[in-house]
Amino acid sequence: MRSPARIAFLSEHASPVALLGSTDAGGQNVYVDELSRNLASLGYAVDVFTRRESVDVPEIIEWAPGVRVINLSAGPPRVLPKDDLWPLMPAFRDALLDFMARDGVRYDLIHGNFWMSGWVAADLRQRLGVPAVQIFHAMGMTKRRHQGAADTSPDDRIEAERAVVQGVDRLIAQCPAEQTELIDDYGADPDKVVIVPSAVNVERFKPVPLAEARRYVGLNEQDLVIAYVGRMLPRKDVRNLVRAVGLLVQRVDLPIKLLLVGGETAEPDPAATPEIGVLQTIAAELGIADRLHFTGQRQPDTLRYYYSAGDVVVTTPWYEPYGLTPLEGMACGRPVIGSAVGGITFTIADGETGLLVPPRDPEALAERLRQLLVNPELRDRMGRAARRRVEQEFTWPTVAERTAALYETLLMQPQADALAAETL
């Protein structure tokens, strides 16, 4: 490997520094943080470029050994919804070029994250004459199919995505479903698309003894706990889970509790997180309000206690490009019930590490919950298999190695071209 190759990570709205769990902070933040750190451990120098959201944030943050976070001035220095950032991308690009000139740094490869940074990556590829790799994290056409009028993406998102697909050297798909989207919906050259699944930090997310976890989260060890961890958004369809629990408690006489972790604030606040209010209303209508235990937002260092407090973990969104929370639950040694959409069909081994159910089907979910909650041996077996699957297939060092192998095919190409020219 060239020593050291310098990589420019572009991630306009998702900084590794941001608090996770809020509306626009989630899996992409984790991806950028974990992959940059693990690439640095392989000898790469990584600069993560993101948009400055506060005047109090320094331009350069020494984030980890070999990793810097560069906050670029593009638009007002305050938090903006990510869908409002598209007009700021030329300024984001120009600020990056200005930083390179001032810092005296050049990059060997550009790695774009999300479609807006992808536009910048494709543009810089031409300007700087260096290879570009792109991961979208979510595709506009798929989002529009699933969300319809609720999709708030800019009108020209899909056209911009098509240009990025054609304008970069390699495309990373996180799962086979995304690979198919890139090829069938966007006309990507199949030879340009490489599947590199995202992962979970198995040191941070690991099993905690049930009694310890229950004490930590404030639940009774004798209860049967269904855990949801994630953002409180309509597309995550926690409503489906609440309705399934309502059906379940009508059919079985078990001490069932529903642990709901997530929101915009550290304390559950329906004013700050309207979806919490919706869930509370549904639970009250179903007569199960006393079964729900909301915690509010929690940060990654403590989430293993919440996953481990569950006898089963559930995530049933009706739209999910990939989804890291199923892997986090699996890493904590818990069986996961997930909806059969997007990357969840890839990460959960149905019948082995958990169960897949149709989205928007509380009847099916209630039956699968009953199946697991009445069978502790099955839960234990699936939980152990879930942890093994994560350790074997979905760790960040593995992702870094696969990504580095992809980088090297591009970084070595100029040398191969030069050698070929010499033989002519």
Secondary structure by P-SEA (a helix, b strand, c coil): cccbbbbbbbbcccccccccccccccaaaaaaaaaaaaaaaabbbbbbbbbbccccccccccccccbbbbbbbccccccccccccccaaaaaaaaaaaaaaaacccccbbbbccaaaaaaaaaaaaaacbbbbbbccccaaaaaaacccccccccaaaaaaaaaaacccbbbbccaaaaaaaacccccccccbbbbbbbccccccccccaaaaaaaaccccccbbbbbbccccccccaaaaaaaaaaaaaccccbbbbbbbbcccccccccccaaaaaaaaaaaaaccccccccccccccccaaaaaaaccbbbbbbccccccaaaaaaaaabbbbbbcccccccccccccccbbbbbcccaaaaaaaaaaaaacaaaaaaaaaaaaaaaaccccaaaaaaaaaaaaaaaaaaaaaaaaaaaac
